[in-house]
Amino acid sequence: MRRVTILGATGSIGRSARDVILSNPGRFAIEAVVGGRDAAALAAMARQLGARFAALADPAALPALREHLAGSGIACGAGESAVHDAVDRPCDVVVAGISGVAGLKPTVAALKPGRRIALANKETLVCAGAFFMAEARRIGAIILPLDSEHNAVSQALAGRSLADVTRITLTASGGPFRSWSKPEIDSATCEQALKHPNYAMGAKITIDSASLMNKGLELIEAHHIFGIGPDRLGAVIHPQQIVHGLVSFSDGSVIAGMALPNMRVPFADCLSDGRRLVSGVAPANLASIGTMTFDEPDLARFPSLGLALAAMAAGGAACAILNAANEVAVAAFLGGRLRFGEMANVVAMTCDVVAKHCQDAPSSVDEALEIDHITRSAAQDVLACRGHGSA
Ligand SMILES: NC(=O)c1ccc[n+]([C@@H]2O[C@H](COP(=O)([O-])OP(=O)(O)OC[C@H]3O[C@@H](n4cnc5c(N)ncnc54)[C@H](OP(=O)(O)O)[C@@H]3O)[C@@H](O)[C@H]2O)c1
């Protein structure tokens, strides 16, 4: 029995984790589940999975959590220290599925000798990738990529030497605006942007997928996870999302990681102990899929991807700044305060302003959060200057 703790248990990643765990009875015991503020959803998840401990980040939600767990025998807590307690409890695997930079601190705290971290929270790598990977190596924790693209690449690499790798390519669906004109994309509504063609995910990552910022964040993730330079990383648009990642080798071989687009597949890989688990997803039937297409991303229509590539090339604090500016811009779009096409402008302006003051890559969680804090405030100023201040 492997003991698993799930951070972000009430979200889309948490639900995929639950589905794979319940499809493999007798293989897993759930130590703790952690959520943000939704007491009813966390209590339901804790009961369904038979967790020993449930923690919410929001301290005000404790009475509701206690009420929803009454009679279950499941211990619970709320607030930062309760989240820390959950992460500290002994377990073999931690699923890091909190959304946004809020996931940074708990994910770093989850690093323990020999522990496996199934990493979905990409912001940890985008904001503090060099620090996080060095900490994982120092402590002896094992980082397993849960993003479908990185998981596919890691399966294709299968421990082969990076010296033989000429390129790692991540695929992107192209999102709901793949074939739209620039003016159409610029004025897209929230409802249109939240319609991902292949995955049901949280709102933030779905908007990032529509702008292709998500692919940029994933390339930054790949840079840190695989320890490969930006010159050997790229993305292609592949609307069918059967191929998730490709590794090209110096002898001309290209190995593709393929699966139907369903997060249970990378989950089953991350949670396995060598033998394949039941994911509930059939292998892709290529004859029934018929056609697979691949295109270069169009940076003119999707400028957010260009901003992420520039931040990755700049290094230092640039990616942490990009991430915070983008979180503010996406929240403003979701809150109806910004047009879709304006998000990239707000991110670009904020990055220009903050890059003058913050240059060095963060070497601790506190430094990463400090850059995040400075950038959020600068991004709010940019929004206010453009007449889109807080509601
Ligand atoms: N969804 C996918 O298929 C997918 C694929 C690859 C990577 N990812 C990455 O995985 C992460 C989660 O994505 P998602 O789509 O699952 O997001 P989501 O559906 O919005 O879920 C977010 C989860 O984080 C919790 N949370 C929010 N703030 C928190 C805080 N301060 N402390 C503790 N928990 C907090 C939420 O709890 P409440 O519900 O209580 O607020 C919820 O459980 C993101 O970094 C995303 O980029 C997701």
PDBQT file of the ligand as one rigid body, heavy atoms in Angstrom, charges set to zero:
ROOT
HETATM    1  N1  LIG A 401      -6.295  20.437 -14.504  1.00  0.00    +0.000 N 
HETATM    2  C1  LIG A 401      -5.381  19.829 -15.242  1.00  0.00    +0.000 C 
HETATM    3  O1  LIG A 401      -5.692  18.945 -16.050  1.00  0.00    +0.000 OA
HETATM    4  C2  LIG A 401      -3.928  20.219 -15.108  1.00  0.00    +0.000 A 
HETATM    5  C3  LIG A 401      -2.996  19.654 -15.974  1.00  0.00    +0.000 A 
HETATM    6  C4  LIG A 401      -1.653  19.970 -15.791  1.00  0.00    +0.000 A 
HETATM    7  C5  LIG A 401      -1.248  20.840 -14.787  1.00  0.00    +0.000 A 
HETATM    8  N2  LIG A 401      -2.191  21.408 -13.982  1.00  0.00    +0.000 N 
HETATM    9  C6  LIG A 401      -1.748  22.323 -12.939  1.00  0.00    +0.000 C 
HETATM   10  O2  LIG A 401      -2.226  21.825 -11.697  1.00  0.00    +0.000 OA
HETATM   11  C7  LIG A 401      -2.553  22.906 -10.812  1.00  0.00    +0.000 C 
HETATM   12  C8  LIG A 401      -4.020  22.767 -10.402  1.00  0.00    +0.000 C 
HETATM   13  O3  LIG A 401      -4.831  22.913 -11.554  1.00  0.00    +0.000 OA
HETATM   14  P1  LIG A 401      -6.388  22.559 -11.506  1.00  0.00    +0.000 P 
HETATM   15  O4  LIG A 401      -6.852  22.658 -12.910  1.00  0.00    +0.000 OA
HETATM   16  O5  LIG A 401      -6.612  21.290 -10.768  1.00  0.00    +0.000 OA
HETATM   17  O6  LIG A 401      -6.966  23.798 -10.666  1.00  0.00    +0.000 OA
HETATM   18  P2  LIG A 401      -8.376  23.907  -9.926  1.00  0.00    +0.000 P 
HETATM   19  O7  LIG A 401      -9.348  22.950 -10.516  1.00  0.00    +0.000 OA
HETATM   20  O8  LIG A 401      -8.687  25.355  -9.914  1.00  0.00    +0.000 OA
HETATM   21  O9  LIG A 401      -8.063  23.394  -8.425  1.00  0.00    +0.000 OA
HETATM   22  C9  LIG A 401      -7.203  24.131  -7.587  1.00  0.00    +0.000 C 
HETATM   23  C10 LIG A 401      -7.070  23.421  -6.258  1.00  0.00    +0.000 C 
HETATM   24  O10 LIG A 401      -6.161  24.187  -5.442  1.00  0.00    +0.000 OA
HETATM   25  C11 LIG A 401      -6.829  24.475  -4.190  1.00  0.00    +0.000 C 
HETATM   26  N3  LIG A 401      -6.309  25.719  -3.657  1.00  0.00    +0.000 N 
HETATM   27  C12 LIG A 401      -6.443  26.971  -4.152  1.00  0.00    +0.000 A 
HETATM   28  N4  LIG A 401      -5.785  27.852  -3.380  1.00  0.00    +0.000 NA
HETATM   29  C13 LIG A 401      -5.225  27.139  -2.385  1.00  0.00    +0.000 A 
HETATM   30  C14 LIG A 401      -4.409  27.495  -1.256  1.00  0.00    +0.000 A 
HETATM   31  N5  LIG A 401      -4.051  28.748  -1.005  1.00  0.00    +0.000 N 
HETATM   32  N6  LIG A 401      -3.983  26.490  -0.438  1.00  0.00    +0.000 NA
HETATM   33  C15 LIG A 401      -4.357  25.200  -0.663  1.00  0.00    +0.000 A 
HETATM   34  N7  LIG A 401      -5.124  24.832  -1.709  1.00  0.00    +0.000 NA
HETATM   35  C16 LIG A 401      -5.550  25.777  -2.549  1.00  0.00    +0.000 A 
HETATM   36  C17 LIG A 401      -8.290  24.535  -4.547  1.00  0.00    +0.000 C 
HETATM   37  O11 LIG A 401      -9.107  24.411  -3.398  1.00  0.00    +0.000 OA
HETATM   38  P3  LIG A 401     -10.586  25.113  -3.336  1.00  0.00    +0.000 P 
HETATM   39  O12 LIG A 401     -11.395  24.404  -4.370  1.00  0.00    +0.000 OA
HETATM   40  O13 LIG A 401     -11.066  24.871  -1.971  1.00  0.00    +0.000 OA
HETATM   41  O14 LIG A 401     -10.354  26.558  -3.649  1.00  0.00    +0.000 OA
HETATM   42  C18 LIG A 401      -8.375  23.315  -5.479  1.00  0.00    +0.000 C 
HETATM   43  O15 LIG A 401      -8.365  22.139  -4.725  1.00  0.00    +0.000 OA
HETATM   44  C19 LIG A 401      -2.226  24.184 -11.589  1.00  0.00    +0.000 C 
HETATM   45  O16 LIG A 401      -0.928  24.597 -11.281  1.00  0.00    +0.000 OA
HETATM   46  C20 LIG A 401      -2.291  23.734 -13.050  1.00  0.00    +0.000 C 
HETATM   47  O17 LIG A 401      -1.486  24.531 -13.894  1.00  0.00    +0.000 OA
HETATM   48  C21 LIG A 401      -3.512  21.101 -14.116  1.00  0.00    +0.000 A 
ENDROOT
TORSDOF 0
